[in-house]
Amino acid sequence: MSNASYDVIVVGAGNAAMCAALAAREQGAKVLVLERAPYEQRGGNSAYSGGGMRIVHGGVEDIKKVVPDLSAEDIAATDFGVYTAEQYFDDLGRITEYRIDPDLADVLVNRSTDTLEWIRQKGVKFAPMYGAKTFKHEGRYKFSTGSVVAVVGGGRGLIDAEIKAAEKLGITMRYGTRVMSLLNGPDGIEGVRVVVKRVAEDIRARAVVLACGGFEANREWRTRYLGAGWDLAKVRGTRYNTGDGVRMALEVGAQPHGNWSCANACEWDMNAPEYGDIAIGDAYSKHSYYFGIMVNANGERFLDEGADVGNSTYAKYGRIILAQPGQFAWQIFDSKVLHLLRSSYRIKKVTKVTANTIEELAGKLTGVNKEQAIKTINEYNAAVKKDVVFHPNQKDGRGTVGLTMPKSNWANTLDTPPYEAYGVTCGITFTYGGPKITPKAEVVDVEDQPIPGLYAAGEMVGGIFYFNIPGGCGLMNGAVFGRTAGENAAQFAQSGR
């Protein structure tokens, strides 16, 4: 294929795609990035994310490597903890019900710290996730997981920095360019066919990296694979993730893999737009539910808000909310915990009611059975273990006794006005099913043989997340396997097949 225009084509321009492009360019490859979205909406789901990444770390010295300007005051006031590779593996296994591909898990865990430092060297800046993953309690912050740092500027900051680095390295970027199919020859993938303003064009390359997201923005596919009712979910991120990459891979014989009937779905403002708003980003999310309770249209609690830290439950509770009458719920808090709510609760575009009595609050919960809501709150208050000390930064055992639906931790009575409630529905982030890859990010066929010249990374890959996802693993997964895909695609391209 001496007539190839590029060594590597990367499909997509989110975090996984840009890491692939940067890694391929570092190997000396000539790289083209094709982004379906227009320039203003570039970056895929990554641009809408909060920017958190989960890494293996040994404490403050490792954190200082990615946050070199960490102040002495912050260091003195913070227990960053330690998050070992074993803990990372344990969390991935437990949260995916031990279905995660162990070889892919090994790559994700063992390349996490190094990849974060690699991203930082590209110009991405990080800061500790104060107020999102830890809270000042008795004068000190305490992190309890590997989700310690986030990108300054969130997802948009991440994408802007990665694209700036790509442009500086001479990587060609094309926007508003939809890749429709792979060019598949006798020796493997030979490039892509794109459509720009309804005009088709073939672009040749020695290797292609697919990193253009799942099918969460495709209502028909959501209903087909996830099931009835999923057409009613809100899309947290980009409208452009309609499964193109997944479809193209399957069309050339890729092996379907992973959890096709499930997705990352969280608590999202009930009146948010149908697709993500880039100006709002992740701020429609409402992840502080574990400090209060949630009731459905019947006025009843329907899940254990304190079953685990929010990092371990937020991505699976969205689908439970979707299954409730009317596909919504209300999160209820009293003034004792309002200072602990994440900043996303304080944006201007929010579905919120306030009241000075429980009765008044229940009457303001649109669509909810008022009498039952009052009864639910009173029964919950009576069941709280008031003798157990509340601790916001760890599972504290302050639960309930005697309720059909328990609350296992962080159970505080709702008895101190003013009260606040927030209306939420299901916001889908990304789907879990997709093509199977090797630890080198090679896409494989149904016989587990690599398809020559084809690589994949990010949300569109199957076999990594099942049922649920640990917080901070989405972007980390994209970065690690994007980098891996780019390195191996470049080496394959330069080997002359």
Protein Blocks (a to p, Z undefined) as FASTA:
>chain_A
ZZbfbfbdcedjbfklmmmmmmmmmnopacddddfbafklgoijmlmmgoiacdddebjk
lmmmmmmmbcfklmmmpcebjadfklmmmmmmmmnoopacfklmmmmmmmmmmmmmmmmm
nopacdddehklocceehiacdfbfblbccehijmlmmmmmmmmmmmnopacdehiacfb
dcddfkbcfbdcddeehiacddddfbdcddebpaklmmklmmmmnoghjlmpccfbafkl
golmmmmmmmnopacedjfkbccdddddfkbcfbdcfklmmmlpccklmmmccddfkopa
fbdfklpcfklmmmmmmmmmmmpghiiacddddfklmmmpcfklmcfbdcddddfbfklm
mmmmghiafklmmmmmmmmmmmpcfkbccdfkbcehiacehiabacfbhpacdfbccddd
dddddddfbdcbdcdddfkopacdfkopacehiacedjllghkaghiacehklmmmmmmm
mmmmmmmmmmmmmnoZZ
